[in-house]
Amino acid sequence: MKNRIRYGWNFQRVLYLLIGIAVIGQSIAIREWAGLLIGGYFAAMGLFAFGCAAGNCFNGSCSVPTKTDATPEQPEEQNS
């Protein structure tokens, strides 16, 4: 867990953390307590590097492998 917090920082993680902190601060200032959950979620994404803040949404790690068999299946011919 310490390695996730210490290493792998990029612009996107910093941005998520700063936006989360800003939303938390604004939520406290205007006493909108539901905003704490939203801000806390974004701040946690940036701090602990999960979700899109870790860059997993854009590097193709969620891609589905394609079928490599190029020959289409043909129905069997019926001899009558």
C-alpha positions as CSV (number, residue, x, y, z in Angstrom):
1,M,0.0,0.0,0.0
2,K,2.9,2.4,0.8
3,N,4.3,1.8,-2.7
4,R,1.0,2.7,-4.3
5,I,1.0,6.0,-2.5
6,R,4.7,6.8,-3.0
7,Y,5.3,5.8,-6.6
8,G,3.6,6.1,-10.0
9,W,2.5,9.7,-9.7
10,N,1.5,11.4,-12.9
11,F,-0.5,14.5,-13.9
12,Q,-3.8,12.6,-13.8
13,R,-3.4,11.3,-10.3
14,V,-2.4,14.8,-9.0
15,L,-5.4,16.3,-10.8
16,Y,-7.8,13.8,-9.2
17,L,-6.3,14.4,-5.8
18,L,-6.5,18.2,-6.1
19,I,-10.1,18.1,-7.5
20,G,-11.1,15.8,-4.6
21,I,-9.6,18.1,-2.0
22,A,-11.3,21.1,-3.6
23,V,-14.7,19.4,-3.6
24,I,-14.2,18.4,0.0
25,G,-13.2,22.0,1.0
26,Q,-16.2,23.5,-0.8
27,S,-18.6,20.9,0.7
28,I,-17.4,21.8,4.2
29,A,-17.6,25.6,3.4
30,I,-21.2,25.4,2.2
31,R,-22.2,22.6,4.6
32,E,-23.3,20.3,1.8
33,W,-22.3,17.0,3.4
34,A,-23.1,14.8,0.5
35,G,-20.3,16.4,-1.4
36,L,-17.9,14.9,1.1
37,L,-18.5,11.5,-0.4
38,I,-17.9,12.7,-3.9
39,G,-14.8,14.6,-3.0
40,G,-13.6,11.7,-0.9
41,Y,-14.0,9.3,-3.7
42,F,-12.0,11.5,-6.2
43,A,-9.3,12.2,-3.6
44,A,-9.0,8.5,-2.8
45,M,-8.7,7.6,-6.5
46,G,-5.8,10.0,-6.8
47,L,-4.1,9.0,-3.5
48,F,-4.4,5.3,-3.8
49,A,-4.2,5.0,-7.6
50,F,-7.3,3.0,-8.5
51,G,-9.8,3.5,-11.2
52,C,-9.0,5.9,-14.0
53,A,-6.6,7.8,-11.8
54,A,-4.2,4.9,-12.2
55,G,-4.4,5.1,-15.9
56,N,-6.1,1.8,-16.4
57,C,-8.9,3.1,-18.5
58,F,-6.6,4.3,-21.4
59,N,-3.8,1.8,-21.8
60,G,-5.7,-1.1,-23.2
61,S,-5.5,-3.3,-20.2
62,C,-9.3,-3.8,-20.3
63,S,-9.4,-4.9,-24.0
64,V,-11.0,-8.1,-25.0
65,P,-8.8,-10.4,-27.2
66,T,-10.2,-11.0,-30.6
67,K,-10.7,-14.4,-32.1
68,T,-7.8,-15.3,-34.3
69,D,-9.6,-18.0,-36.3
70,A,-10.2,-16.3,-39.7
71,T,-12.1,-19.1,-41.3
72,P,-15.9,-18.8,-40.9
73,E,-17.8,-21.8,-39.9
74,Q,-19.8,-23.3,-42.7
75,P,-22.9,-25.4,-42.2
76,E,-22.6,-29.0,-43.0
77,E,-24.2,-30.0,-46.4
78,Q,-27.0,-32.4,-46.2
79,N,-27.1,-35.1,-48.8
80,S,-30.6,-36.3,-49.5
